[in-house]
Amino acid sequence: MLSTEEALTAMLACVERLQPVEVPLDEAAGLILADDIVARGDVPPFTNSAMDGFAVQAADIASATAEHPVRLRVLEDVPAGTVAAGTVAPGTAMRIMTGAPLPVGADTVVQVELTRPEEAEVLVLKSLKPGANVRLAGEDMKDGATVLQRGTFLRPGEVGVCAAAGHPVVSVYPRVRVAILTTGAELVDVSAVPGPGQIRDANAHSLRAQVRTIGAEPVVFPLVPDTREAVRTAVAQALTEADVVLTNGGVSVGDYDFVKEVLEDLGARLVFWGVRQKPGKPMAFWTLGSKYVVGLPGNPVSCMVCTEEYVRPMVRHMMGFPLLHRPVRRAMLDGAYAKGADTGRTHFVRVRLREQDGTLHAVLTGPQGSGILTSMAEAEALAIIPEEVSTVEAGSLVEVQLTDLPEDH
């Protein structure tokens, strides 16, 4: 069996980034840019007003106060989307709307709140410095400048920059399509009432949610019966429809665990089977051409932890993300933790976090069995207990992965 570090290294060494694609800008949020974004023109393209008010010459209003306002003659209105017909000369002003081009001759905009209109004139009640409330051409972006670099994660702000820079279509790394196959004769749909020996299938739903939070596209298959032919058919179909296949269950050593032999028949290369960790020891990984198969354990916590620790960074790498790992901090473990017979494996312990007197504290969520799914809902982090450590005393410092925070936090 591999260590946790060796297993993740082996997976990342096998997978390649997907080829970039061009998508409409409004479909690009949450993806990674594959090319630089260069401004196609100045932004803003012309000097304009940042306020509704009056375009003036600052020298005219240098002495203006509420007690001694300056009176200016209003020449015309300049709504947004129009250009002034005349020129602002000394002693004159133009009424202007936000975004309208600054008229020739004006160098300042007095916001409407600092004025009082009187028929064809306006009284300015306060002096302003030259350039006040004026947005200069190109002050945000200069024509030809690189405004976003390849590898940038497209949040709403970056999408807006692409639009302002004139890019209706952008080159990005696409979402990885992730097939989710669940096996197990004991499983029934979440809408069903379990009969004798049956249990609702939670894994398909938690896996779908995890895949979505990565930013990938889940492709969920119906429950796969525990027969060799059914497993083969489902796996073969999943390999044609997805970039990554997650099998859930069927990778242990039971008489009805067919995933391993089916993949061997299909020509997949087994990279490893088994990791020195708890939970999640029986995880496996195969490659088949440009497709990848991760055999996840069937126990719900094992399944989620392996997806968090291995599938998430692997898929992020395929989608071009430069940062693959959750933030890690040191925390004081409030209670003792003993591995018992499981010494020699890295343990991922579900914990809640709290700050006290400048120290981060980690508290176990309760029983740590691989079937205690509620412990995952309560967890804010995973405390990592290394292979060589058998017991952690209360008050000791441990590393914790902040699983509620994004990799770029």
PyMOL commands that set and color helices and strands:
alter all, ss='L'
color gray80, all
select helices_A, chain A and resi 4-14+25-27+58-61+112-114+156-164+203-214+228-241+259-265+300-318+340-342+374-378
alter helices_A, ss='H'
color red, helices_A
select strands_A, chain A and resi 21-24+32-33+37-38+48-49+53-56+70-78+92-96+108-111+115-118+121-124+134-135+146-148+169-173+177-182+187-188+199-200+217-220+244-248+269-273+277-278+284-288+291-296+328-333+337-338+346-356+359-364+381-385+391-392+397-401
alter strands_A, ss='S'
color yellow, strands_A
deselect
rebuild
show_as cartoon
